[in-house]
Structure formats: structure tokens, C-alpha cells
Amino acid sequence: MSSPARVQASADVADAATLGGGTSVWHLAQVREDAVLGENCVIGRGAYVGPGVRMGDNCKLQNYALVYEPAVLGDGVFIGPAVVLTNDTYPRAVSVDGTLKSAADWEAVGVHIGDGAAIGARSVCVAPVRIGRWALVAAGSVVTKDVPDHALVAGVPATRIGWVGRAGRRLEESAPGLWTCPETGERYREDPDGLVLEES
């Protein structure tokens, strides 16, 4: 049985938010209404979780990261310090007549992140975009296109520069289309949708 959620006194967690057992929300973080966080998540200092965001179990949201609705994070997702997950395809503060836009004047689009993926510090994921399972986005990248499972992407805009395994280490090509993790020995093969772990 997991322990109760822990919320620091300076954090702002909406009454309508749901926190799984063992989840910690640290100083000055904000978790908005209808957000659902799984078990054993860590929400770092000054981080923001928007209304209706969904996070799986064992996620880490580092200091000052901003996760805007309607983002969906799988289990075991790592969001580095000062990462931003956007939600507006055509951002504007005002309408064409000069009046201030309200929430009813636009449709939020989200970033979806697969199980085990990691987003490096100060990266920006521009919605709508999907980050595949166990993918790794290098620090400072700007992601504007979907990222396949196990892909290592970097740059502005982010492009694939390699593959990573479940341990997060860059894979080594052992034969054409076959890759091996130098840490675990796990073997992967390329397919049209990314990389697939070969069953042992």
C-alpha cells in the first residue's frame, strides 16, 4: 500500500485535482483543477500542471517545468528543469478586433508523451506533438514533429541523431538495423514506427 500524497505548504493544489499515493508536490508548485497525477510522482519547485493534465505513475516533473493542458504523460516520464509543453497552435493575446482573447476563443491542443520518455532541460515541445515511448529529447531542443519510440532527438528544430534504450544510453549498431544497449545488453531492431525491443 502506497503512502499518502505529500504537498508542501507553499504549493497550490486545486481541491479538484487528484494526486496518487506517494506523490510529492514541492514548494511553490501549482497543480490545477481536474489534473490527475498517478502514484509516486514528483512535482518540483515552481512547476506548473495545467487543468485536466494526465500523468501516469512514477513521473518526475523537475523545477519550473510548465505542463499545459491537455498534455498526457505515460508512466515513468521525466520532464527536465524549465521544460515547456505548449498547447496553442496559433497563439495570440487578442482577437483581430483588438479585444482580449478568453479561454473560449481558442482550442487547446496537447503534447502526448509515451512511457519512459525523457525531455531534457529547457526543451520546448510545440503542440500538437507525440513523443514515443523511451525516447530522449536532448536539453535545449525544440520539438515540432512526432518523435518515434526510442529515438534520440536534438536541436532546433529537433531531429533524430540516434537511438536510445530503456536505460537511456545511446544504442550501438551491432548489424544493419540492429542495435544493442551498452549498459543492459538489450537488443533492438528498427521497424517503420521506430525501434522495437527484441524478446530474449
N, C-alpha and C positions, 0 to 999 in steps of 0.2 A: 504494500500500500504506500503510495507516494505521500510526501509531506504537503501541508497546505502551501498555497502561494504566499510569497513574501513581497510586500510593497513598502518601499521606503516612504517616510512621512512627507518628503518634498515632491514625490511623484504624484501625477494626476491621472487616476484610473477611473473611467466612467463607471457608474453603477451598472450600466447595461453591457459592459464588457465582460467576457468570460475568460478566466485565467485557469489553466490546468494546474494540477497538483505539482508542487516543486518548482513552479515558475517564479523567477525573481524580477522585480521591476525596480531599477535603481534610481538614484537621485535625479530629480528634475525631468524624468521621462514622462511622456504623455501617451496613454492608451485610450483611444476614443470609443464612443458608443458602438455596440454591436461587433466590435473586434473579437475574434475568437483565437486564443493562444493555446497551444497544446501543453502537454506536460513537460516540465524541466526546461522551459525556455529561459533565456537570459536577455533582458532588455536593458541596455547600458545607459549610462548617464546622458541625459538630454536627448534621447532617441524619441522618435515620434512614430506611432502606429495609428493609421487613419481609420475612420469609421468603416466597419464591415470587413476589414482586412482579416484574412485567414492564415494562420501559421500552424504548421504541424508540430509534432513533438521534438524536443531537443534542438531547437533553433537558437542561434546566437545572433542578436542584433547589437552591434557594438556602438560605442559612444557617438552621439549626434547623427546617427543614421536616420533617414526620413523615408518611411514606407507609406506611400499614399494609396488610398483605396482606388480600385478594388483589387489590390495585389493579393496573390495566393502563393504561399510558400509551403513546400513539401516538408517532410521530416528531415531533420539534421541539416538545415540550411544555415550557412554562415553569411552574415551581412557585415562587411567591414566598417571601420570608422568613417563617418561622413559620407557614406553611400547615399544616393538618391534614386528611388524608384518613382518615376513620374506617372502622371495619369491624364494628361491633357494633350490631345493631338495638335490642336490649334490654339495655343494659349494667348489670351487677351484679357486685360483688366476691364475693358469697356467694350460696349457694342458699337456698331458703326455710327450710331447717333450720338455717341459720347457718354451714354449712361453707364453707370457701373454695372458690370455683369453680376448675376446672382447664381446660386447653385443650379437653378432651373434653366439657365441659359447655355448649358453645355452637358455633354455626356462623358462621364469618366470612363477611361479605358485603363486596363491594368497590366502589370507585369506578373507573369507566372514563372515560378522557379521550381524546378524538379528536385526530388530528394537528393540530399548530399551535396548539392552545388554550393559553390563559394563565390562571393562577389568581393573583390579586393577594395581596399581603402580608396575613398574619394571617386569611385566609379559612378557613372550615371547610366541607368537603364531606361531608355526612352520608350514609353508605352505606345502602342501595344507590342509586346515582345515576349518570347518564351525562352527561358534558359533551361537547357536539358539537364537530366539527372547527372550528378557528379561532375558537371562542367566547372571550369575555373575561369573567372574573369579577372585579368591582371589589374593591379592597382592603377587608378587613373584613367581607365578605359571609358569609352562612350559606346554603349551597345545600342545599335539601331536596327539590327536584324536578329532573327531567331538564332539561337546557339544550339548545336547538336549535343546529344549526350556525350559526356567525357571530353568535350572539346576544350582546349586551352586557347582563349582569345585575348588579344591585347591591342591597344592603340585607339586612335580617334580618326575614323570610326573603327570599332573593334573588328579584327579579322582573325581567323584561326591560324595559329602558329605552331600547333602541335596537339597532342592528346594527353590526357591525364587519367590515372586510375583512381580507384576508390580511396586510396591513401593520399591522394593529392599530388603525388610525384609525377613528373613528366615521364611518359612511356618511351621505351626504346623499341625501334623496329627490329624484330627478330627475323622476319621474312616479309616479302611483299604483302601488304595488307594485314600483317600480324604484328601485334605489339605486346610487350612484356613490361610489367612493373618492376623496377629495380629493387623496390623495398619488399614487396609481398610475393613476387613471382607469379602473380595472376597474369593470365594471358587474355588478350582481347583481339577481336577481328573487326575489320571495317565492314560496314554494310551501308546501303543507301541513306539510312537515317542517322548515321554516326558510328559509334563503336559499341560492340556487344561483348560482354564478359563470356568467355568460353567456360562451359561447365567442366569441372575436373573429374 
